[in-house]
Amino acid sequence: MTGNNGEFAVCCENITKTYPPDIQALKNINLKVSPHQIFGIIGPDGAGK
C-alpha cells in the first residue's frame, strides 16, 4: 500500500546495526510505512528502539 504518488511516508532499506564486539542486532532490515498507516515499535525498556 503506497500513497497516491506511489511513495512511502517512511522508507528504510538494508539497515544493519552491530554492537562491539561484533554483536549483530539487525541485518539488512527493510521498513516501508505508507502515508496514513499507523505504525509503532514496541519492546522492553533498554531494548534499543
mmCIF entry with sequence, helices, sheets and N, C-alpha, C, O atoms, coordinates in Angstrom:
data_MODEL
# 
_entry.id   MODEL 
# 
_entity.id                         1 
_entity.type                       polymer 
_entity.pdbx_number_of_molecules   1 
# 
_entity_poly.entity_id                      1 
_entity_poly.type                           'polypeptide(L)' 
_entity_poly.nstd_linkage                   no 
_entity_poly.nstd_monomer                   no 
_entity_poly.pdbx_seq_one_letter_code       MTGNNGEFAVCCENITKTYPPDIQALKNINLKVSPHQIFGIIGPDGAGK 
_entity_poly.pdbx_seq_one_letter_code_can   MTGNNGEFAVCCENITKTYPPDIQALKNINLKVSPHQIFGIIGPDGAGK 
_entity_poly.pdbx_strand_id                 A 
# 
loop_
_entity_poly_seq.entity_id 
_entity_poly_seq.num 
_entity_poly_seq.mon_id 
_entity_poly_seq.hetero 
1 1  MET n 
1 2  THR n 
1 3  GLY n 
1 4  ASN n 
1 5  ASN n 
1 6  GLY n 
1 7  GLU n 
1 8  PHE n 
1 9  ALA n 
1 10 VAL n 
1 11 CYS n 
1 12 CYS n 
1 13 GLU n 
1 14 ASN n 
1 15 ILE n 
1 16 THR n 
1 17 LYS n 
1 18 THR n 
1 19 TYR n 
1 20 PRO n 
1 21 PRO n 
1 22 ASP n 
1 23 ILE n 
1 24 GLN n 
1 25 ALA n 
1 26 LEU n 
1 27 LYS n 
1 28 ASN n 
1 29 ILE n 
1 30 ASN n 
1 31 LEU n 
1 32 LYS n 
1 33 VAL n 
1 34 SER n 
1 35 PRO n 
1 36 HIS n 
1 37 GLN n 
1 38 ILE n 
1 39 PHE n 
1 40 GLY n 
1 41 ILE n 
1 42 ILE n 
1 43 GLY n 
1 44 PRO n 
1 45 ASP n 
1 46 GLY n 
1 47 ALA n 
1 48 GLY n 
1 49 LYS n 
# 
_struct_asym.id          A 
_struct_asym.entity_id   1 
# 
_struct_sheet.id               AA1 
_struct_sheet.type             ? 
_struct_sheet.number_strands   2 
_struct_sheet.details          ? 
# 
_struct_sheet_order.sheet_id     AA1 
_struct_sheet_order.range_id_1   1 
_struct_sheet_order.range_id_2   2 
_struct_sheet_order.offset       ? 
_struct_sheet_order.sense        anti-parallel 
# 
loop_
_struct_sheet_range.sheet_id 
_struct_sheet_range.id 
_struct_sheet_range.beg_label_comp_id 
_struct_sheet_range.beg_label_asym_id 
_struct_sheet_range.beg_label_seq_id 
_struct_sheet_range.pdbx_beg_PDB_ins_code 
_struct_sheet_range.end_label_comp_id 
_struct_sheet_range.end_label_asym_id 
_struct_sheet_range.end_label_seq_id 
_struct_sheet_range.pdbx_end_PDB_ins_code 
_struct_sheet_range.beg_auth_comp_id 
_struct_sheet_range.beg_auth_asym_id 
_struct_sheet_range.beg_auth_seq_id 
_struct_sheet_range.end_auth_comp_id 
_struct_sheet_range.end_auth_asym_id 
_struct_sheet_range.end_auth_seq_id 
AA1 1 VAL A 10 ? TYR A 19 ? VAL A 10 TYR A 19 
AA1 2 ILE A 23 ? VAL A 33 ? ILE A 23 VAL A 33 
# 
loop_
_atom_site.group_PDB 
_atom_site.id 
_atom_site.type_symbol 
_atom_site.label_atom_id 
_atom_site.label_alt_id 
_atom_site.label_comp_id 
_atom_site.label_asym_id 
_atom_site.label_entity_id 
_atom_site.label_seq_id 
_atom_site.pdbx_PDB_ins_code 
_atom_site.Cartn_x 
_atom_site.Cartn_y 
_atom_site.Cartn_z 
_atom_site.occupancy 
_atom_site.B_iso_or_equiv 
_atom_site.pdbx_formal_charge 
_atom_site.auth_seq_id 
_atom_site.auth_comp_id 
_atom_site.auth_asym_id 
_atom_site.auth_atom_id 
_atom_site.pdbx_PDB_model_num 
ATOM 1   N N  . MET A 1 1  ? 0.853  -1.178 0.000  1.00 0.00 ? 1  MET A N  1 
ATOM 2   C CA . MET A 1 1  ? 0.000  0.000  0.000  1.00 0.00 ? 1  MET A CA 1 
ATOM 3   C C  . MET A 1 1  ? 0.895  1.235  0.000  1.00 0.00 ? 1  MET A C  1 
ATOM 4   O O  . MET A 1 1  ? 1.712  1.411  0.904  1.00 0.00 ? 1  MET A O  1 
ATOM 5   N N  . THR A 1 2  ? 0.748  2.072  -0.988 1.00 0.00 ? 2  THR A N  1 
ATOM 6   C CA . THR A 1 2  ? 1.522  3.303  -1.068 1.00 0.00 ? 2  THR A CA 1 
ATOM 7   C C  . THR A 1 2  ? 0.578  4.480  -1.193 1.00 0.00 ? 2  THR A C  1 
ATOM 8   O O  . THR A 1 2  ? -0.630 4.303  -1.345 1.00 0.00 ? 2  THR A O  1 
ATOM 9   N N  . GLY A 1 3  ? 1.131  5.685  -1.130 1.00 0.00 ? 3  GLY A N  1 
ATOM 10  C CA . GLY A 1 3  ? 0.341  6.894  -1.307 1.00 0.00 ? 3  GLY A CA 1 
ATOM 11  C C  . GLY A 1 3  ? -0.093 7.053  -2.749 1.00 0.00 ? 3  GLY A C  1 
ATOM 12  O O  . GLY A 1 3  ? 0.223  6.216  -3.594 1.00 0.00 ? 3  GLY A O  1 
ATOM 13  N N  . ASN A 1 4  ? -0.815 8.119  -3.030 1.00 0.00 ? 4  ASN A N  1 
ATOM 14  C CA . ASN A 1 4  ? -1.331 8.363  -4.370 1.00 0.00 ? 4  ASN A CA 1 
ATOM 15  C C  . ASN A 1 4  ? -0.229 8.447  -5.419 1.00 0.00 ? 4  ASN A C  1 
ATOM 16  O O  . ASN A 1 4  ? -0.450 8.079  -6.573 1.00 0.00 ? 4  ASN A O  1 
ATOM 17  N N  . ASN A 1 5  ? 0.937  8.918  -5.043 1.00 0.00 ? 5  ASN A N  1 
ATOM 18  C CA . ASN A 1 5  ? 2.040  9.059  -5.989 1.00 0.00 ? 5  ASN A CA 1 
ATOM 19  C C  . ASN A 1 5  ? 3.017  7.884  -5.923 1.00 0.00 ? 5  ASN A C  1 
ATOM 20  O O  . ASN A 1 5  ? 4.105  7.962  -6.493 1.00 0.00 ? 5  ASN A O  1 
ATOM 21  N N  . GLY A 1 6  ? 2.650  6.804  -5.243 1.00 0.00 ? 6  GLY A N  1 
ATOM 22  C CA . GLY A 1 6  ? 3.494  5.623  -5.158 1.00 0.00 ? 6  GLY A CA 1 
ATOM 23  C C  . GLY A 1 6  ? 4.645  5.736  -4.184 1.00 0.00 ? 6  GLY A C  1 
ATOM 24  O O  . GLY A 1 6  ? 5.533  4.883  -4.184 1.00 0.00 ? 6  GLY A O  1 
ATOM 25  N N  . GLU A 1 7  ? 4.657  6.773  -3.348 1.00 0.00 ? 7  GLU A N  1 
ATOM 26  C CA . GLU A 1 7  ? 5.746  6.957  -2.398 1.00 0.00 ? 7  GLU A CA 1 
ATOM 27  C C  . GLU A 1 7  ? 5.324  6.534  -0.997 1.00 0.00 ? 7  GLU A C  1 
ATOM 28  O O  . GLU A 1 7  ? 4.137  6.442  -0.685 1.00 0.00 ? 7  GLU A O  1 
ATOM 29  N N  . PHE A 1 8  ? 6.322  6.282  -0.170 1.00 0.00 ? 8  PHE A N  1 
ATOM 30  C CA . PHE A 1 8  ? 6.095  5.915  1.215  1.00 0.00 ? 8  PHE A CA 1 
ATOM 31  C C  . PHE A 1 8  ? 6.367  7.114  2.112  1.00 0.00 ? 8  PHE A C  1 
ATOM 32  O O  . PHE A 1 8  ? 7.174  7.980  1.773  1.00 0.00 ? 8  PHE A O  1 
ATOM 33  N N  . ALA A 1 9  ? 5.690  7.163  3.265  1.00 0.00 ? 9  ALA A N  1 
ATOM 34  C CA . ALA A 1 9  ? 5.957  8.213  4.250  1.00 0.00 ? 9  ALA A CA 1 
ATOM 35  C C  . ALA A 1 9  ? 7.316  7.971  4.905  1.00 0.00 ? 9  ALA A C  1 
ATOM 36  O O  . ALA A 1 9  ? 8.050  8.914  5.200  1.00 0.00 ? 9  ALA A O  1 
ATOM 37  N N  . VAL A 1 10 ? 7.641  6.697  5.129  1.00 0.00 ? 10 VAL A N  1 
ATOM 38  C CA . VAL A 1 10 ? 8.933  6.296  5.689  1.00 0.00 ? 10 VAL A CA 1 
ATOM 39  C C  . VAL A 1 10 ? 9.434  5.102  4.890  1.00 0.00 ? 10 VAL A C  1 
ATOM 40  O O  . VAL A 1 10 ? 8.689  4.150  4.655  1.00 0.00 ? 10 VAL A O  1 
ATOM 41  N N  . CYS A 1 11 ? 10.682 5.149  4.477  1.00 0.00 ? 11 CYS A N  1 
ATOM 42  C CA . CYS A 1 11 ? 11.277 4.036  3.743  1.00 0.00 ? 11 CYS A CA 1 
ATOM 43  C C  . CYS A 1 11 ? 12.727 3.878  4.188  1.00 0.00 ? 11 CYS A C  1 
ATOM 44  O O  . CYS A 1 11 ? 13.555 4.759  3.958  1.00 0.00 ? 11 CYS A O  1 
ATOM 45  N N  . CYS A 1 12 ? 13.027 2.754  4.824  1.00 0.00 ? 12 CYS A N  1 
ATOM 46  C CA . CYS A 1 12 ? 14.393 2.439  5.255  1.00 0.00 ? 12 CYS A CA 1 
ATOM 47  C C  . CYS A 1 12 ? 14.759 1.093  4.639  1.00 0.00 ? 12 CYS A C  1 
ATOM 48  O O  . CYS A 1 12 ? 13.990 0.136  4.718  1.00 0.00 ? 12 CYS A O  1 
ATOM 49  N N  . GLU A 1 13 ? 15.928 1.027  4.030  1.00 0.00 ? 13 GLU A N  1 
ATOM 50  C CA . GLU A 1 13 ? 16.334 -0.210 3.366  1.00 0.00 ? 13 GLU A CA 1 
ATOM 51  C C  . GLU A 1 13 ? 17.727 -0.635 3.810  1.00 0.00 ? 13 GLU A C  1 
ATOM 52  O O  . GLU A 1 13 ? 18.628 0.185  3.986  1.00 0.00 ? 13 GLU A O  1 
ATOM 53  N N  . ASN A 1 14 ? 17.871 -1.940 3.983  1.00 0.00 ? 14 ASN A N  1 
ATOM 54  C CA . ASN A 1 14 ? 19.162 -2.563 4.304  1.00 0.00 ? 14 ASN A CA 1 
ATOM 55  C C  . ASN A 1 14 ? 19.810 -1.985 5.560  1.00 0.00 ? 14 ASN A C  1 
ATOM 56  O O  . ASN A 1 14 ? 20.997 -1.658 5.563  1.00 0.00 ? 14 ASN A O  1 
ATOM 57  N N  . ILE A 1 15 ? 19.015 -1.862 6.627  1.00 0.00 ? 15 ILE A N  1 
ATOM 58  C CA . ILE A 1 15 ? 19.520 -1.346 7.900  1.00 0.00 ? 15 ILE A CA 1 
ATOM 59  C C  . ILE A 1 15 ? 20.258 -2.464 8.639  1.00 0.00 ? 15 ILE A C  1 
ATOM 60  O O  . ILE A 1 15 ? 19.729 -3.561 8.820  1.00 0.00 ? 15 ILE A O  1 
ATOM 61  N N  . THR A 1 16 ? 21.465 -2.171 9.054  1.00 0.00 ? 16 THR A N  1 
ATOM 62  C CA . THR A 1 16 ? 22.275 -3.119 9.808  1.00 0.00 ? 16 THR A CA 1 
ATOM 63  C C  . THR A 1 16 ? 22.849 -2.394 11.023 1.00 0.00 ? 16 THR A C  1 
ATOM 64  O O  . THR A 1 16 ? 23.318 -1.261 10.914 1.00 0.00 ? 16 THR A O  1 
ATOM 65  N N  . LYS A 1 17 ? 22.809 -3.051 12.175 1.00 0.00 ? 17 LYS A N  1 
ATOM 66  C CA . LYS A 1 17 ? 23.372 -2.470 13.405 1.00 0.00 ? 17 LYS A CA 1 
ATOM 67  C C  . LYS A 1 17 ? 24.211 -3.535 14.101 1.00 0.00 ? 17 LYS A C  1 
ATOM 68  O O  . LYS A 1 17 ? 23.740 -4.639 14.375 1.00 0.00 ? 17 LYS A O  1 
ATOM 69  N N  . THR A 1 18 ? 25.454 -3.184 14.378 1.00 0.00 ? 18 THR A N  1 
ATOM 70  C CA . THR A 1 18 ? 26.367 -4.086 15.069 1.00 0.00 ? 18 THR A CA 1 
ATOM 71  C C  . THR A 1 18 ? 26.943 -3.375 16.289 1.00 0.00 ? 18 THR A C  1 
ATOM 72  O O  . THR A 1 18 ? 27.416 -2.242 16.195 1.00 0.00 ? 18 THR A O  1 
ATOM 73  N N  . TYR A 1 19 ? 26.897 -4.050 17.430 1.00 0.00 ? 19 TYR A N  1 
ATOM 74  C CA . TYR A 1 19 ? 27.486 -3.531 18.662 1.00 0.00 ? 19 TYR A CA 1 
ATOM 75  C C  . TYR A 1 19 ? 28.827 -4.225 18.889 1.00 0.00 ? 19 TYR A C  1 
ATOM 76  O O  . TYR A 1 19 ? 28.993 -5.393 18.538 1.00 0.00 ? 19 TYR A O  1 
ATOM 77  N N  . PRO A 1 20 ? 29.786 -3.503 19.477 1.00 0.00 ? 20 PRO A N  1 
ATOM 78  C CA . PRO A 1 20 ? 31.062 -4.151 19.782 1.00 0.00 ? 20 PRO A CA 1 
ATOM 79  C C  . PRO A 1 20 ? 30.859 -5.204 20.865 1.00 0.00 ? 20 PRO A C  1 
ATOM 80  O O  . PRO A 1 20 ? 30.036 -4.971 21.750 1.00 0.00 ? 20 PRO A O  1 
ATOM 81  N N  . PRO A 1 21 ? 31.514 -6.290 20.862 1.00 0.00 ? 21 PRO A N  1 
ATOM 82  C CA . PRO A 1 21 ? 32.465 -6.759 19.862 1.00 0.00 ? 21 PRO A CA 1 
ATOM 83  C C  . PRO A 1 21 ? 31.775 -7.700 18.869 1.00 0.00 ? 21 PRO A C  1 
ATOM 84  O O  . PRO A 1 21 ? 31.665 -8.896 19.137 1.00 0.00 ? 21 PRO A O  1 
ATOM 85  N N  . ASP A 1 22 ? 31.325 -7.196 17.765 1.00 0.00 ? 22 ASP A N  1 
ATOM 86  C CA . ASP A 1 22 ? 30.722 -7.980 16.668 1.00 0.00 ? 22 ASP A CA 1 
ATOM 87  C C  . ASP A 1 22 ? 29.401 -8.654 17.036 1.00 0.00 ? 22 ASP A C  1 
ATOM 88  O O  . ASP A 1 22 ? 29.147 -9.786 16.624 1.00 0.00 ? 22 ASP A O  1 
ATOM 89  N N  . ILE A 1 23 ? 28.555 -7.960 17.812 1.00 0.00 ? 23 ILE A N  1 
ATOM 90  C CA . ILE A 1 23 ? 27.214 -8.470 18.123 1.00 0.00 ? 23 ILE A CA 1 
ATOM 91  C C  . ILE A 1 23 ? 26.247 -7.818 17.147 1.00 0.00 ? 23 ILE A C  1 
ATOM 92  O O  . ILE A 1 23 ? 26.002 -6.613 17.218 1.00 0.00 ? 23 ILE A O  1 
ATOM 93  N N  . GLN A 1 24 ? 25.699 -8.613 16.238 1.00 0.00 ? 24 GLN A N  1 
ATOM 94  C CA . GLN A 1 24 ? 24.824 -8.072 15.204 1.00 0.00 ? 24 GLN A CA 1 
ATOM 95  C C  . GLN A 1 24 ? 23.377 -8.068 15.696 1.00 0.00 ? 24 GLN A C  1 
ATOM 96  O O  . GLN A 1 24 ? 22.778 -9.124 15.900 1.00 0.00 ? 24 GLN A O  1 
ATOM 97  N N  . ALA A 1 25 ? 22.822 -6.866 15.884 1.00 0.00 ? 25 ALA A N  1 
ATOM 98  C CA . ALA A 1 25 ? 21.450 -6.712 16.367 1.00 0.00 ? 25 ALA A CA 1 
ATOM 99  C C  . ALA A 1 25 ? 20.457 -6.717 15.213 1.00 0.00 ? 25 ALA A C  1 
ATOM 100 O O  . ALA A 1 25 ? 19.362 -7.267 15.339 1.00 0.00 ? 25 ALA A O  1 
ATOM 101 N N  . LEU A 1 26 ? 20.828 -6.112 14.095 1.00 0.00 ? 26 LEU A N  1 
ATOM 102 C CA . LEU A 1 26 ? 19.984 -6.060 12.896 1.00 0.00 ? 26 LEU A CA 1 
ATOM 103 C C  . LEU A 1 26 ? 20.833 -6.401 11.680 1.00 0.00 ? 26 LEU A C  1 
ATOM 104 O O  . LEU A 1 26 ? 22.013 -6.054 11.616 1.00 0.00 ? 26 LEU A O  1 
ATOM 105 N N  . LYS A 1 27 ? 20.219 -7.087 10.712 1.00 0.00 ? 27 LYS A N  1 
ATOM 106 C CA . LYS A 1 27 ? 20.941 -7.417 9.483  1.00 0.00 ? 27 LYS A CA 1 
ATOM 107 C C  . LYS A 1 27 ? 20.012 -7.239 8.289  1.00 0.00 ? 27 LYS A C  1 
ATOM 108 O O  . LYS A 1 27 ? 19.070 -8.009 8.102  1.00 0.00 ? 27 LYS A O  1 
ATOM 109 N N  . ASN A 1 28 ? 20.287 -6.221 7.487  1.00 0.00 ? 28 ASN A N  1 
ATOM 110 C CA . ASN A 1 28 ? 19.551 -5.954 6.241  1.00 0.00 ? 28 ASN A CA 1 
ATOM 111 C C  . ASN A 1 28 ? 18.036 -5.884 6.447  1.00 0.00 ? 28 ASN A C  1 
ATOM 112 O O  . ASN A 1 28 ? 17.281 -6.563 5.750  1.00 0.00 ? 28 ASN A O  1 
ATOM 113 N N  . ILE A 1 29 ? 17.595 -5.069 7.397  1.00 0.00 ? 29 ILE A N  1 
ATOM 114 C CA . ILE A 1 29 ? 16.175 -4.887 7.694  1.00 0.00 ? 29 ILE A CA 1 
ATOM 115 C C  . ILE A 1 29 ? 15.602 -3.816 6.769  1.00 0.00 ? 29 ILE A C  1 
ATOM 116 O O  . ILE A 1 29 ? 16.223 -2.775 6.556  1.00 0.00 ? 29 ILE A O  1 
ATOM 117 N N  . ASN A 1 30 ? 14.419 -4.076 6.221  1.00 0.00 ? 30 ASN A N  1 
ATOM 118 C CA . ASN A 1 30 ? 13.708 -3.114 5.382  1.00 0.00 ? 30 ASN A CA 1 
ATOM 119 C C  . ASN A 1 30 ? 12.395 -2.735 6.055  1.00 0.00 ? 30 ASN A C  1 
ATOM 120 O O  . ASN A 1 30 ? 11.711 -3.588 6.622  1.00 0.00 ? 30 ASN A O  1 
ATOM 121 N N  . LEU A 1 31 ? 12.046 -1.451 5.990  1.00 0.00 ? 31 LEU A N  1 
ATOM 122 C CA . LEU A 1 31 ? 10.805 -0.953 6.581  1.00 0.00 ? 31 LEU A CA 1 
ATOM 123 C C  . LEU A 1 31 ? 10.196 0.075  5.648  1.00 0.00 ? 31 LEU A C  1 
ATOM 124 O O  . LEU A 1 31 ? 10.855 1.040  5.262  1.00 0.00 ? 31 LEU A O  1 
ATOM 125 N N  . LYS A 1 32 ? 8.938  -0.130 5.284  1.00 0.00 ? 32 LYS A N  1 
ATOM 126 C CA . LYS A 1 32 ? 8.216  0.830  4.449  1.00 0.00 ? 32 LYS A CA 1 
ATOM 127 C C  . LYS A 1 32 ? 6.869  1.109  5.098  1.00 0.00 ? 32 LYS A C  1 
ATOM 128 O O  . LYS A 1 32 ? 6.077  0.194  5.324  1.00 0.00 ? 32 LYS A O  1 
ATOM 129 N N  . VAL A 1 33 ? 6.615  2.377  5.397  1.00 0.00 ? 33 VAL A N  1 
ATOM 130 C CA . VAL A 1 33 ? 5.365  2.797  6.026  1.00 0.00 ? 33 VAL A CA 1 
ATOM 131 C C  . VAL A 1 33 ? 4.661  3.742  5.066  1.00 0.00 ? 33 VAL A C  1 
ATOM 132 O O  . VAL A 1 33 ? 5.222  4.760  4.659  1.00 0.00 ? 33 VAL A O  1 
ATOM 133 N N  . SER A 1 34 ? 3.435  3.402  4.708  1.00 0.00 ? 34 SER A N  1 
ATOM 134 C CA . SER A 1 34 ? 2.649  4.219  3.787  1.00 0.00 ? 34 SER A CA 1 
ATOM 135 C C  . SER A 1 34 ? 2.036  5.415  4.499  1.00 0.00 ? 34 SER A C  1 
ATOM 136 O O  . SER A 1 34 ? 1.846  5.381  5.715  1.00 0.00 ? 34 SER A O  1 
ATOM 137 N N  . PRO A 1 35 ? 1.725  6.471  3.757  1.00 0.00 ? 35 PRO A N  1 
ATOM 138 C CA . PRO A 1 35 ? 1.040  7.618  4.363  1.00 0.00 ? 35 PRO A CA 1 
ATOM 139 C C  . PRO A 1 35 ? -0.272 7.178  5.023  1.00 0.00 ? 35 PRO A C  1 
ATOM 140 O O  . PRO A 1 35 ? -0.992 6.342  4.476  1.00 0.00 ? 35 PRO A O  1 
ATOM 141 N N  . HIS A 1 36 ? -0.573 7.721  6.162  1.00 0.00 ? 36 HIS A N  1 
ATOM 142 C CA . HIS A 1 36 ? -1.801 7.460  6.930  1.00 0.00 ? 36 HIS A CA 1 
ATOM 143 C C  . HIS A 1 36 ? -1.834 6.063  7.544  1.00 0.00 ? 36 HIS A C  1 
ATOM 144 O O  . HIS A 1 36 ? -2.854 5.677  8.115  1.00 0.00 ? 36 HIS A O  1 
ATOM 145 N N  . GLN A 1 37 ? -0.761 5.302  7.446  1.00 0.00 ? 37 GLN A N  1 
ATOM 146 C CA . GLN A 1 37 ? -0.682 3.994  8.077  1.00 0.00 ? 37 GLN A CA 1 
ATOM 147 C C  . GLN A 1 37 ? -0.248 4.187  9.520  1.00 0.00 ? 37 GLN A C  1 
ATOM 148 O O  . GLN A 1 37 ? 0.624  5.011  9.795  1.00 0.00 ? 37 GLN A O  1 
ATOM 149 N N  . ILE A 1 38 ? -0.836 3.450  10.438 1.00 0.00 ? 38 ILE A N  1 
ATOM 150 C CA . ILE A 1 38 ? -0.464 3.520  11.850 1.00 0.00 ? 38 ILE A CA 1 
ATOM 151 C C  . ILE A 1 38 ? 0.614  2.472  12.096 1.00 0.00 ? 38 ILE A C  1 
ATOM 152 O O  . ILE A 1 38 ? 0.456  1.302  11.746 1.00 0.00 ? 38 ILE A O  1 
ATOM 153 N N  . PHE A 1 39 ? 1.714  2.913  12.705 1.00 0.00 ? 39 PHE A N  1 
ATOM 154 C CA . PHE A 1 39 ? 2.858  2.030  12.901 1.00 0.00 ? 39 PHE A CA 1 
ATOM 155 C C  . PHE A 1 39 ? 3.493  2.332  14.249 1.00 0.00 ? 39 PHE A C  1 
ATOM 156 O O  . PHE A 1 39 ? 3.557  3.490  14.660 1.00 0.00 ? 39 PHE A O  1 
ATOM 157 N N  . GLY A 1 40 ? 3.955  1.319  14.927 1.00 0.00 ? 40 GLY A N  1 
ATOM 158 C CA . GLY A 1 40 ? 4.635  1.523  16.196 1.00 0.00 ? 40 GLY A CA 1 
ATOM 159 C C  . GLY A 1 40 ? 5.706  0.472  16.414 1.00 0.00 ? 40 GLY A C  1 
ATOM 160 O O  . GLY A 1 40 ? 5.609  -0.646 15.908 1.00 0.00 ? 40 GLY A O  1 
ATOM 161 N N  . ILE A 1 41 ? 6.721  0.838  17.166 1.00 0.00 ? 41 ILE A N  1 
ATOM 162 C CA . ILE A 1 41 ? 7.769  -0.103 17.559 1.00 0.00 ? 41 ILE A CA 1 
ATOM 163 C C  . ILE A 1 41 ? 7.648  -0.289 19.062 1.00 0.00 ? 41 ILE A C  1 
ATOM 164 O O  . ILE A 1 41 ? 7.727  0.676  19.823 1.00 0.00 ? 41 ILE A O  1 
ATOM 165 N N  . ILE A 1 42 ? 7.455  -1.533 19.487 1.00 0.00 ? 42 ILE A N  1 
ATOM 166 C CA . ILE A 1 42 ? 7.272  -1.804 20.909 1.00 0.00 ? 42 ILE A CA 1 
ATOM 167 C C  . ILE A 1 42 ? 8.351  -2.769 21.392 1.00 0.00 ? 42 ILE A C  1 
ATOM 168 O O  . ILE A 1 42 ? 8.916  -3.535 20.611 1.00 0.00 ? 42 ILE A O  1 
ATOM 169 N N  . GLY A 1 43 ? 8.620  -2.718 22.672 1.00 0.00 ? 43 GLY A N  1 
ATOM 170 C CA . GLY A 1 43 ? 9.591  -3.611 23.277 1.00 0.00 ? 43 GLY A CA 1 
ATOM 171 C C  . GLY A 1 43 ? 9.958  -3.111 24.657 1.00 0.00 ? 43 GLY A C  1 
ATOM 172 O O  . GLY A 1 43 ? 9.546  -2.023 25.061 1.00 0.00 ? 43 GLY A O  1 
ATOM 173 N N  . PRO A 1 44 ? 10.730 -3.902 25.381 1.00 0.00 ? 44 PRO A N  1 
ATOM 174 C CA . PRO A 1 44 ? 11.087 -3.518 26.747 1.00 0.00 ? 44 PRO A CA 1 
ATOM 175 C C  . PRO A 1 44 ? 12.029 -2.320 26.783 1.00 0.00 ? 44 PRO A C  1 
ATOM 176 O O  . PRO A 1 44 ? 12.720 -2.027 25.806 1.00 0.00 ? 44 PRO A O  1 
ATOM 177 N N  . ASP A 1 45 ? 12.046 -1.631 27.924 1.00 0.00 ? 45 ASP A N  1 
ATOM 178 C CA . ASP A 1 45 ? 12.980 -0.515 28.122 1.00 0.00 ? 45 ASP A CA 1 
ATOM 179 C C  . ASP A 1 45 ? 14.413 -1.002 27.930 1.00 0.00 ? 45 ASP A C  1 
ATOM 180 O O  . ASP A 1 45 ? 14.773 -2.101 28.350 1.00 0.00 ? 45 ASP A O  1 
ATOM 181 N N  . GLY A 1 46 ? 15.214 -0.170 27.294 1.00 0.00 ? 46 GLY A N  1 
ATOM 182 C CA . GLY A 1 46 ? 16.613 -0.509 27.086 1.00 0.00 ? 46 GLY A CA 1 
ATOM 183 C C  . GLY A 1 46 ? 16.868 -1.454 25.930 1.00 0.00 ? 46 GLY A C  1 
ATOM 184 O O  . GLY A 1 46 ? 17.986 -1.939 25.757 1.00 0.00 ? 46 GLY A O  1 
ATOM 185 N N  . ALA A 1 47 ? 15.828 -1.724 25.126 1.00 0.00 ? 47 ALA A N  1 
ATOM 186 C CA . ALA A 1 47 ? 15.972 -2.673 24.017 1.00 0.00 ? 47 ALA A CA 1 
ATOM 187 C C  . ALA A 1 47 ? 16.534 -2.037 22.752 1.00 0.00 ? 47 ALA A C  1 
ATOM 188 O O  . ALA A 1 47 ? 16.807 -2.745 21.783 1.00 0.00 ? 47 ALA A O  1 
ATOM 189 N N  . GLY A 1 48 ? 16.713 -0.716 22.738 1.00 0.00 ? 48 GLY A N  1 
ATOM 190 C CA . GLY A 1 48 ? 17.292 -0.054 21.574 1.00 0.00 ? 48 GLY A CA 1 
ATOM 191 C C  . GLY A 1 48 ? 16.293 0.352  20.511 1.00 0.00 ? 48 GLY A C  1 
ATOM 192 O O  . GLY A 1 48 ? 16.636 0.451  19.333 1.00 0.00 ? 48 GLY A O  1 
ATOM 193 N N  . LYS A 1 49 ? 15.062 0.586  20.921 1.00 0.00 ? 49 LYS A N  1 
ATOM 194 C CA . LYS A 1 49 ? 14.042 1.006  19.958 1.00 0.00 ? 49 LYS A CA 1 
ATOM 195 C C  . LYS A 1 49 ? 14.393 2.347  19.386 1.00 0.00 ? 49 LYS A C  1 
ATOM 196 O O  . LYS A 1 49 ? 13.656 2.875  18.553 1.00 0.00 ? 49 LYS A O  1 
# 
